[in-house]
C-alpha cells in the first residue's frame, strides 16, 4: 500500500510540471529518497498504470478525430491555392500509406563489411521541383 507522500510523488511525476528536485522539496523528502522511491515496485506499478491510463485516454480521444483529420487533409490535398502546401499534404498522405521512400546503397570500398547509406529520393525530387518553379 502506498502512503500519502508516495502518492503525491506519483501525482507530481504524472503532471510533469516540476523537476525531481522540486518534487522532493515539495513533498518533504531528500532527492536520494525520491530516487529510491521511484525504484520501488509499488511506485513503479502505480506510475505505469496512471501513465498507461492517460495514454489510452489520449489514443481513444484521437481516434474519434481521425475521420475529421483525414477529411481536412483531403481538402488540403485538392486545394490549388497553395501548390507547396498541396504537394506537402499529398506527399504526407503517400508516405503514410506506402511508407517513406528510401534507397539503400551498400559500398564496399575494400572493406569486408558493407556500409549502408540512406538517401531520401523523393525529398530531393521535390527540392528540384521547387527550384524549377522559381
OpenMM code with the backbone's topology and positions (N, CA, C; nanometers):
from openmm import Vec3, app, unit

residues = "UNK UNK UNK UNK UNK UNK UNK UNK UNK UNK UNK UNK UNK UNK UNK UNK UNK UNK UNK UNK UNK UNK UNK UNK UNK UNK UNK UNK UNK UNK UNK UNK UNK UNK UNK UNK UNK UNK UNK UNK UNK UNK UNK UNK UNK UNK UNK UNK UNK UNK UNK UNK UNK UNK UNK UNK UNK UNK UNK UNK UNK UNK UNK UNK UNK UNK UNK UNK UNK UNK UNK UNK UNK UNK UNK UNK UNK UNK UNK UNK UNK UNK UNK UNK UNK UNK UNK UNK UNK UNK UNK UNK UNK UNK UNK UNK UNK UNK UNK UNK UNK UNK UNK UNK UNK UNK UNK UNK UNK UNK UNK UNK UNK UNK UNK UNK UNK UNK UNK UNK UNK UNK UNK UNK UNK UNK UNK UNK UNK UNK UNK UNK UNK UNK".split()
positions = [
    Vec3(0.0843, -0.1183, 0.0000),
    Vec3(0.0000, 0.0000, 0.0000),
    Vec3(0.0887, 0.1245, 0.0000),
    Vec3(0.0556, 0.2179, -0.0844),
    Vec3(0.1339, 0.3406, -0.0960),
    Vec3(0.0868, 0.4444, 0.0053),
    Vec3(0.1831, 0.5087, 0.0708),
    Vec3(0.1470, 0.6137, 0.1666),
    Vec3(0.1188, 0.7444, 0.0910),
    Vec3(0.0748, 0.8438, 0.1682),
    Vec3(0.0318, 0.9714, 0.1099),
    Vec3(0.1442, 1.0408, 0.0322),
    Vec3(0.2664, 1.0387, 0.0858),
    Vec3(0.3771, 1.1079, 0.0178),
    Vec3(0.4164, 1.0365, -0.1110),
    Vec3(0.4102, 0.9053, -0.1134),
    Vec3(0.4400, 0.8333, -0.2372),
    Vec3(0.3337, 0.8615, -0.3435),
    Vec3(0.2082, 0.8717, -0.3000),
    Vec3(0.1015, 0.9075, -0.3932),
    Vec3(0.1203, 1.0495, -0.4462),
    Vec3(0.1663, 1.1411, -0.3589),
    Vec3(0.1972, 1.2780, -0.4033),
    Vec3(0.3104, 1.2755, -0.5056),
    Vec3(0.4113, 1.1934, -0.4811),
    Vec3(0.5228, 1.1782, -0.5744),
    Vec3(0.4714, 1.1339, -0.7102),
    Vec3(0.3875, 1.0320, -0.7106),
    Vec3(0.3330, 0.9806, -0.8363),
    Vec3(0.2500, 1.0882, -0.9063),
    Vec3(0.1680, 1.1608, -0.8301),
    Vec3(0.0883, 1.2699, -0.8885),
    Vec3(0.1779, 1.3717, -0.9573),
    Vec3(0.2835, 1.4122, -0.8900),
    Vec3(0.3739, 1.5128, -0.9454),
    Vec3(0.4482, 1.4604, -1.0684),
    Vec3(0.4903, 1.3343, -1.0648),
    Vec3(0.5591, 1.2765, -1.1813),
    Vec3(0.4657, 1.2691, -1.3011),
    Vec3(0.3415, 1.2345, -1.2775),
    Vec3(0.2439, 1.2263, -1.3866),
    Vec3(0.2172, 1.3642, -1.4451),
    Vec3(0.2056, 1.4648, -1.3584),
    Vec3(0.1829, 1.6018, -1.4069),
    Vec3(0.2992, 1.6486, -1.4938),
    Vec3(0.4216, 1.6166, -1.4523),
    Vec3(0.5393, 1.6531, -1.5297),
    Vec3(0.5721, 1.8011, -1.5305),
    Vec3(0.5275, 1.8742, -1.4308),
    Vec3(0.5477, 2.0191, -1.4277),
    Vec3(0.6688, 2.0618, -1.3450),
    Vec3(0.7212, 1.9745, -1.2622),
    Vec3(0.8317, 2.0095, -1.1724),
    Vec3(0.9510, 1.9183, -1.1980),
    Vec3(1.0677, 1.9668, -1.1612),
    Vec3(1.1860, 1.8824, -1.1648),
    Vec3(1.1780, 1.7845, -1.0484),
    Vec3(1.2578, 1.6818, -1.0531),
    Vec3(1.2569, 1.5840, -0.9437),
    Vec3(1.3051, 1.6475, -0.8133),
    Vec3(1.4006, 1.7378, -0.8246),
    Vec3(1.4480, 1.8075, -0.7041),
    Vec3(1.3357, 1.8902, -0.6429),
    Vec3(1.2580, 1.9589, -0.7272),
    Vec3(1.1444, 2.0377, -0.6776),
    Vec3(1.0374, 1.9483, -0.6159),
    Vec3(1.0152, 1.8325, -0.6768),
    Vec3(0.9160, 1.7387, -0.6227),
    Vec3(0.9597, 1.6922, -0.4833),
    Vec3(1.0880, 1.6570, -0.4706),
    Vec3(1.1399, 1.6102, -0.3409),
    Vec3(1.1194, 1.7173, -0.2342),
    Vec3(1.1526, 1.8419, -0.2684),
    Vec3(1.1355, 1.9520, -0.1733),
    Vec3(0.9877, 1.9722, -0.1399),
    Vec3(0.9031, 1.9654, -0.2418),
    Vec3(0.7590, 1.9867, -0.2232),
    Vec3(0.6970, 1.8835, -0.1289),
    Vec3(0.7387, 1.7578, -0.1395),
    Vec3(0.6780, 1.6552, -0.0539),
    Vec3(0.7589, 1.6292, 0.0734),
    Vec3(0.8715, 1.7019, 0.0881),
    Vec3(0.9471, 1.6961, 0.2132),
    Vec3(1.0381, 1.5762, 0.2288),
    Vec3(1.1021, 1.5347, 0.1193),
    Vec3(1.1981, 1.4250, 0.1264),
    Vec3(1.3259, 1.4658, 0.0547),
    Vec3(1.4315, 1.3901, 0.0769),
    Vec3(1.5568, 1.4195, 0.0075),
    Vec3(1.5483, 1.3704, -0.1370),
    Vec3(1.6356, 1.4241, -0.2208),
    Vec3(1.6398, 1.3783, -0.3601),
    Vec3(1.6738, 1.2297, -0.3668),
    Vec3(1.7638, 1.1859, -0.2800),
    Vec3(1.8014, 1.0439, -0.2801),
    Vec3(1.6823, 0.9554, -0.2434),
    Vec3(1.6031, 1.0003, -0.1469),
    Vec3(1.4833, 0.9245, -0.1098),
    Vec3(1.3876, 0.9163, -0.2287),
    Vec3(1.3729, 1.0292, -0.3005),
    Vec3(1.2861, 1.0308, -0.4186),
    Vec3(1.3328, 0.9258, -0.5195),
    Vec3(1.4628, 0.9253, -0.5487),
    Vec3(1.5158, 0.8296, -0.6459),
    Vec3(1.4993, 0.6853, -0.5954),
    Vec3(1.5114, 0.6642, -0.4657),
    Vec3(1.4885, 0.5308, -0.4098),
    Vec3(1.3413, 0.4910, -0.4240),
    Vec3(1.2505, 0.5843, -0.3958),
    Vec3(1.1078, 0.5559, -0.4054),
    Vec3(1.0671, 0.5237, -0.5488),
    Vec3(1.1261, 0.5963, -0.6435),
    Vec3(1.0912, 0.5756, -0.7846),
    Vec3(1.1229, 0.4326, -0.8290),
    Vec3(1.2171, 0.3689, -0.7614),
    Vec3(1.2559, 0.2318, -0.7970),
    Vec3(1.1707, 0.1258, -0.7269),
    Vec3(1.0914, 0.1653, -0.6291),
    Vec3(1.0104, 0.0689, -0.5546),
    Vec3(0.9030, 0.0090, -0.6457),
    Vec3(0.8854, -0.1231, -0.6400),
    Vec3(0.7894, -0.1897, -0.7293),
    Vec3(0.6467, -0.1329, -0.7227),
    Vec3(0.5988, -0.0996, -0.6028),
    Vec3(0.4629, -0.0447, -0.5908),
    Vec3(0.4514, 0.0914, -0.6589),
    Vec3(0.5543, 0.1743, -0.6430),
    Vec3(0.5545, 0.3067, -0.7056),
    Vec3(0.5628, 0.2913, -0.8574),
    Vec3(0.6521, 0.2048, -0.9042),
    Vec3(0.6669, 0.1812, -1.0484),
    Vec3(0.5346, 0.1330, -1.1078),
    Vec3(0.4695, 0.0391, -1.0404),
    Vec3(0.3434, -0.0165, -1.0905),
    Vec3(0.2339, 0.0898, -1.0974),
    Vec3(0.2206, 0.1698, -0.9920),
    Vec3(0.1169, 0.2745, -0.9898),
    Vec3(0.1445, 0.3818, -1.0942),
    Vec3(0.2703, 0.4224, -1.1060),
    Vec3(0.3068, 0.5231, -1.2056),
    Vec3(0.2801, 0.4708, -1.3463),
    Vec3(0.3198, 0.3472, -1.3736),
    Vec3(0.2949, 0.2876, -1.5051),
    Vec3(0.1458, 0.2791, -1.5347),
    Vec3(0.0686, 0.2399, -1.4340),
    Vec3(-0.0764, 0.2285, -1.4526),
    Vec3(-0.1387, 0.3639, -1.4869),
    Vec3(-0.0972, 0.4661, -1.4147),
    Vec3(-0.1527, 0.6003, -1.4414),
    Vec3(-0.1112, 0.6522, -1.5789),
    Vec3(0.0156, 0.6336, -1.6138),
    Vec3(0.0622, 0.6809, -1.7446),
    Vec3(-0.0061, 0.6046, -1.8576),
    Vec3(-0.0265, 0.4745, -1.8393),
    Vec3(-0.0963, 0.3945, -1.9396),
    Vec3(-0.2411, 0.4394, -1.9533),
    Vec3(-0.3023, 0.4738, -1.8413),
    Vec3(-0.4402, 0.5232, -1.8434),
    Vec3(-0.4496, 0.6534, -1.9233),
    Vec3(-0.3547, 0.7439, -1.9018),
    Vec3(-0.3528, 0.8704, -1.9750),
    Vec3(-0.3315, 0.8451, -2.1241),
    Vec3(-0.2394, 0.7552, -2.1550),
    Vec3(-0.2111, 0.7221, -2.2950),
    Vec3(-0.3343, 0.6617, -2.3619),
    Vec3(-0.4018, 0.5715, -2.2946),
    Vec3(-0.5226, 0.5090, -2.3504),
    Vec3(-0.6308, 0.6127, -2.3746),
    Vec3(-0.6495, 0.7028, -2.2785),
    Vec3(-0.7491, 0.8089, -2.2945),
    Vec3(-0.7160, 0.8960, -2.4150),
    Vec3(-0.5897, 0.9333, -2.4292),
    Vec3(-0.5483, 1.0177, -2.5409),
    Vec3(-0.5681, 0.9460, -2.6740),
    Vec3(-0.5323, 0.8174, -2.6788),
    Vec3(-0.5494, 0.7416, -2.8027),
    Vec3(-0.6965, 0.7321, -2.8422),
    Vec3(-0.7840, 0.7053, -2.7448),
    Vec3(-0.9277, 0.6974, -2.7733),
    Vec3(-0.9806, 0.8323, -2.8204),
    Vec3(-0.9355, 0.9389, -2.7567),
    Vec3(-0.9775, 1.0730, -2.7939),
    Vec3(-0.9337, 1.1058, -2.9367),
    Vec3(-0.8085, 1.0712, -2.9699),
    Vec3(-0.7579, 1.0977, -3.1052),
    Vec3(-0.8293, 1.0130, -3.2099),
    Vec3(-0.8617, 0.8903, -3.1750),
    Vec3(-0.9308, 0.8025, -3.2701),
    Vec3(-1.0654, 0.8605, -3.3118),
    Vec3(-1.1310, 0.9336, -3.2231),
    Vec3(-1.2595, 0.9941, -3.2580),
    Vec3(-1.2430, 1.1094, -3.3562),
    Vec3(-1.1218, 1.1606, -3.3701),
    Vec3(-1.0971, 1.2753, -3.4566),
    Vec3(-1.0275, 1.2389, -3.5879),
    Vec3(-0.9974, 1.1111, -3.6069),
    Vec3(-0.9227, 1.0686, -3.7258),
    Vec3(-0.9998, 1.0966, -3.8543),
    Vec3(-1.1283, 1.0645, -3.8574),
    Vec3(-1.2074, 1.0870, -3.9785),
    Vec3(-1.2060, 1.2337, -4.0193),
    Vec3(-1.2218, 1.3209, -3.9218),
    Vec3(-1.2199, 1.4648, -3.9490),
    Vec3(-1.0824, 1.5094, -3.9998),
    Vec3(-0.9767, 1.4581, -3.9381),
    Vec3(-0.8408, 1.4949, -3.9801),
    Vec3(-0.8136, 1.4478, -4.1225),
    Vec3(-0.8566, 1.3269, -4.1543),
    Vec3(-0.8367, 1.2758, -4.2904),
    Vec3(-0.9145, 1.3609, -4.3903),
    Vec3(-1.0364, 1.3968, -4.3553),
    Vec3(-1.1160, 1.4825, -4.4441),
    Vec3(-1.0459, 1.6158, -4.4678),
    Vec3(-0.9906, 1.6742, -4.3613),
    Vec3(-0.9192, 1.8016, -4.3747),
    Vec3(-0.7970, 1.7869, -4.4640),
    Vec3(-0.7233, 1.6764, -4.4477),
    Vec3(-0.6064, 1.6534, -4.5329),
    Vec3(-0.6471, 1.6386, -4.6791),
    Vec3(-0.7558, 1.5683, -4.7033),
    Vec3(-0.8011, 1.5506, -4.8411),
    Vec3(-0.8444, 1.6837, -4.9037),
    Vec3(-0.9076, 1.7687, -4.8250),
    Vec3(-0.9443, 1.9020, -4.8748),
    Vec3(-0.8178, 1.9801, -4.9111),
    Vec3(-0.7182, 1.9786, -4.8219),
    Vec3(-0.5925, 2.0486, -4.8500),
    Vec3(-0.5203, 1.9909, -4.9708),
    Vec3(-0.5286, 1.8590, -4.9875),
    Vec3(-0.4585, 1.7954, -5.0989),
    Vec3(-0.5184, 1.8344, -5.2332),
    Vec3(-0.6428, 1.8796, -5.2334),
    Vec3(-0.7089, 1.9209, -5.3582),
    Vec3(-0.7172, 2.0724, -5.3736),
    Vec3(-0.6662, 2.1471, -5.2767),
    Vec3(-0.6720, 2.2934, -5.2789),
    Vec3(-0.5578, 2.3476, -5.3652),
    Vec3(-0.5920, 2.4128, -5.4731),
    Vec3(-0.4917, 2.4643, -5.5666),
    Vec3(-0.4397, 2.6030, -5.5301),
    Vec3(-0.4860, 2.6629, -5.4225),
    Vec3(-0.4449, 2.7990, -5.3886),
    Vec3(-0.2993, 2.8062, -5.3420),
    Vec3(-0.2463, 2.6983, -5.2869),
    Vec3(-0.1070, 2.6972, -5.2437),
    Vec3(-0.0460, 2.5640, -5.2864),
    Vec3(0.0265, 2.5679, -5.3954),
    Vec3(0.0833, 2.4454, -5.4535),
    Vec3(0.1807, 2.3762, -5.3581),
    Vec3(0.2564, 2.4540, -5.2821),
    Vec3(0.3540, 2.3947, -5.1908),
    Vec3(0.2842, 2.3126, -5.0819),
    Vec3(0.1806, 2.3722, -5.0220),
    Vec3(0.1040, 2.3011, -4.9193),
    Vec3(0.0376, 2.1786, -4.9814),
    Vec3(-0.0178, 2.1950, -5.0992),
    Vec3(-0.0828, 2.0835, -5.1670),
    Vec3(0.0164, 1.9690, -5.1901),
    Vec3(0.1367, 2.0023, -5.2369),
    Vec3(0.2387, 1.9000, -5.2609),
    Vec3(0.2805, 1.8330, -5.1300),
    Vec3(0.2992, 1.9119, -5.0231),
    Vec3(0.3404, 1.8551, -4.8945),
    Vec3(0.2336, 1.7635, -4.8360),
    Vec3(0.1078, 1.8038, -4.8468),
    Vec3(-0.0008, 1.7202, -4.7952),
    Vec3(-0.0096, 1.5907, -4.8747),
    Vec3(-0.0005, 1.6009, -5.0060),
    Vec3(-0.0046, 1.4796, -5.0883),
    Vec3(0.1144, 1.3886, -5.0574),
    Vec3(0.2320, 1.4480, -5.0374),
    Vec3(0.3495, 1.3693, -5.0033),
    Vec3(0.3279, 1.3000, -4.8680),
    Vec3(0.2713, 1.3707, -4.7721),
    Vec3(0.2439, 1.3133, -4.6409),
    Vec3(0.1479, 1.1944, -4.6533),
    Vec3(0.0418, 1.2125, -4.7305),
    Vec3(-0.0570, 1.1054, -4.7473),
    Vec3(0.0078, 0.9818, -4.8103),
    Vec3(0.0885, 1.0034, -4.9129),
    Vec3(0.1559, 0.8913, -4.9787),
    Vec3(0.2535, 0.8235, -4.8819),
    Vec3(0.3314, 0.9036, -4.8084),
    Vec3(0.4261, 0.8467, -4.7114),
    Vec3(0.3545, 0.7645, -4.6051),
    Vec3(0.2404, 0.8129, -4.5563),
    Vec3(0.1661, 0.7397, -4.4542),
    Vec3(0.1089, 0.6097, -4.5110),
    Vec3(0.0657, 0.6136, -4.6372),
    Vec3(0.0036, 0.4959, -4.6973),
    Vec3(0.1070, 0.3921, -4.7404),
    Vec3(0.2188, 0.4385, -4.7984),
    Vec3(0.3157, 0.3469, -4.8576),
    Vec3(0.4478, 0.3385, -4.7831),
    Vec3(0.4697, 0.4269, -4.6882),
    Vec3(0.5985, 0.4323, -4.6195),
    Vec3(0.6883, 0.5331, -4.6893),
    Vec3(0.7814, 0.5876, -4.6166),
    Vec3(0.8713, 0.6894, -4.6717),
    Vec3(0.9701, 0.6217, -4.7660),
    Vec3(0.9767, 0.6663, -4.8912),
    Vec3(1.0664, 0.6025, -4.9874),
    Vec3(1.2126, 0.6344, -4.9582),
    Vec3(1.2940, 0.5309, -4.9586),
    Vec3(1.4379, 0.5479, -4.9399),
    Vec3(1.5098, 0.4499, -5.0304),
    Vec3(1.6332, 0.4794, -5.0562),
    Vec3(1.7188, 0.3882, -5.1302),
    Vec3(1.8331, 0.3505, -5.0386),
    Vec3(1.8709, 0.2266, -5.0410),
    Vec3(1.9801, 0.1805, -4.9581),
    Vec3(2.0936, 0.1392, -5.0510),
    Vec3(2.2086, 0.1996, -5.0309),
    Vec3(2.3242, 0.1709, -5.1146),
    Vec3(2.4332, 0.1129, -5.0278),
    Vec3(2.4874, -0.0015, -5.0676),
    Vec3(2.5964, -0.0631, -4.9935),
    Vec3(2.7266, -0.0384, -5.0687),
    Vec3(2.8217, 0.0202, -4.9997),
    Vec3(2.9527, 0.0476, -5.0577),
    Vec3(3.0538, -0.0439, -4.9923),
    Vec3(3.1397, -0.1051, -5.0722),
    Vec3(3.2372, -0.1981, -5.0163),
    Vec3(3.3792, -0.1549, -5.0431),
    Vec3(3.4116, -0.0371, -5.0629),
    Vec3(3.5437, 0.0157, -5.0975),
    Vec3(3.6568, -0.0545, -5.0235),
    Vec3(3.6780, -0.1793, -5.0577),
    Vec3(3.7872, -0.2544, -4.9987),
    Vec3(3.7608, -0.3065, -4.8589),
    Vec3(3.6417, -0.2837, -4.8070),
    Vec3(3.6090, -0.3305, -4.6728),
    Vec3(3.5293, -0.4594, -4.6815),
    Vec3(3.5448, -0.5446, -4.5851),
    Vec3(3.4689, -0.6691, -4.5817),
    Vec3(3.3230, -0.6431, -4.5435),
    Vec3(3.3004, -0.5381, -4.4653),
    Vec3(3.1665, -0.5093, -4.4160),
    Vec3(3.1081, -0.3924, -4.4941),
    Vec3(2.9860, -0.4078, -4.5430),
    Vec3(2.9197, -0.3030, -4.6207),
    Vec3(2.8717, -0.1918, -4.5282),
    Vec3(2.8679, -0.0690, -4.5803),
    Vec3(2.8212, 0.0468, -4.5061),
    Vec3(2.6915, 0.0958, -4.5691),
    Vec3(2.5769, 0.0884, -4.4986),
    Vec3(2.4502, 0.1331, -4.5577),
    Vec3(2.4406, 0.2857, -4.5605),
    Vec3(2.3879, 0.3383, -4.6696),
    Vec3(2.3644, 0.4807, -4.6835),
    Vec3(2.2194, 0.4994, -4.7235),
    Vec3(2.1488, 0.5880, -4.6566),
    Vec3(2.0083, 0.6115, -4.6868),
    Vec3(1.9955, 0.7455, -4.7565),
    Vec3(1.9239, 0.7461, -4.8692),
    Vec3(1.9037, 0.8675, -4.9467),
    Vec3(1.7543, 0.8893, -4.9614),
    Vec3(1.7068, 1.0082, -4.9310),
    Vec3(1.5661, 1.0395, -4.9459),
    Vec3(1.5449, 1.0909, -5.0873),
    Vec3(1.5107, 1.0010, -5.1772),
    Vec3(1.4984, 1.0322, -5.3188),
    Vec3(1.3836, 1.1278, -5.3440),
    Vec3(1.2678, 1.0998, -5.2856),
    Vec3(1.1512, 1.1833, -5.3096),
    Vec3(1.1734, 1.3258, -5.2621),
    Vec3(1.2386, 1.3431, -5.1462),
    Vec3(1.2654, 1.4770, -5.0949),
    Vec3(1.3531, 1.5554, -5.1920),
    Vec3(1.4560, 1.4925, -5.2458),
    Vec3(1.5434, 1.5632, -5.3400),
    Vec3(1.4681, 1.5982, -5.4678),
    Vec3(1.3758, 1.5116, -5.5110),
    Vec3(1.2954, 1.5430, -5.6295),
    Vec3(1.2034, 1.6616, -5.6039),
    Vec3(1.1433, 1.6677, -5.4836),
    Vec3(1.0592, 1.7831, -5.4504),
    Vec3(1.1424, 1.9109, -5.4455),
    Vec3(1.2645, 1.9049, -5.3941),
    Vec3(1.3514, 2.0223, -5.3911),
    Vec3(1.3855, 2.0670, -5.5326),
    Vec3(1.4127, 1.9724, -5.6208),
    Vec3(1.4389, 2.0067, -5.7612),
    Vec3(1.3153, 2.0698, -5.8237),
    Vec3(1.1978, 2.0166, -5.7919),
    Vec3(1.0729, 2.0697, -5.8446),
    Vec3(1.0515, 2.2130, -5.7965),
    Vec3(1.0794, 2.2389, -5.6667),
    Vec3(1.0659, 2.3741, -5.6125),
    Vec3(1.1608, 2.4709, -5.6835),
    Vec3(1.2830, 2.4284, -5.7116),
    Vec3(1.3791, 2.5125, -5.7826),
    Vec3(1.3309, 2.5396, -5.9242),
    Vec3(1.2700, 2.4413, -5.9881),
    Vec3(1.2212, 2.4544, -6.1242),
    Vec3(1.1074, 2.5553, -6.1316),
    Vec3(1.0203, 2.5581, -6.0258),
    Vec3(0.9077, 2.6514, -6.0228),
    Vec3(0.9498, 2.7962, -6.0104),
    Vec3(1.0675, 2.8207, -5.9482),
    Vec3(1.1135, 2.9582, -5.9259),
    Vec3(1.1588, 3.0187, -6.0509),
] * unit.nanometer
topology = app.Topology()
chain = topology.addChain("A")
for resn in residues:
    res = topology.addResidue(resn, chain)
    for name in ("N", "CA", "C"):
        topology.addAtom(name, app.Element.getBySymbol(name[0]), res)
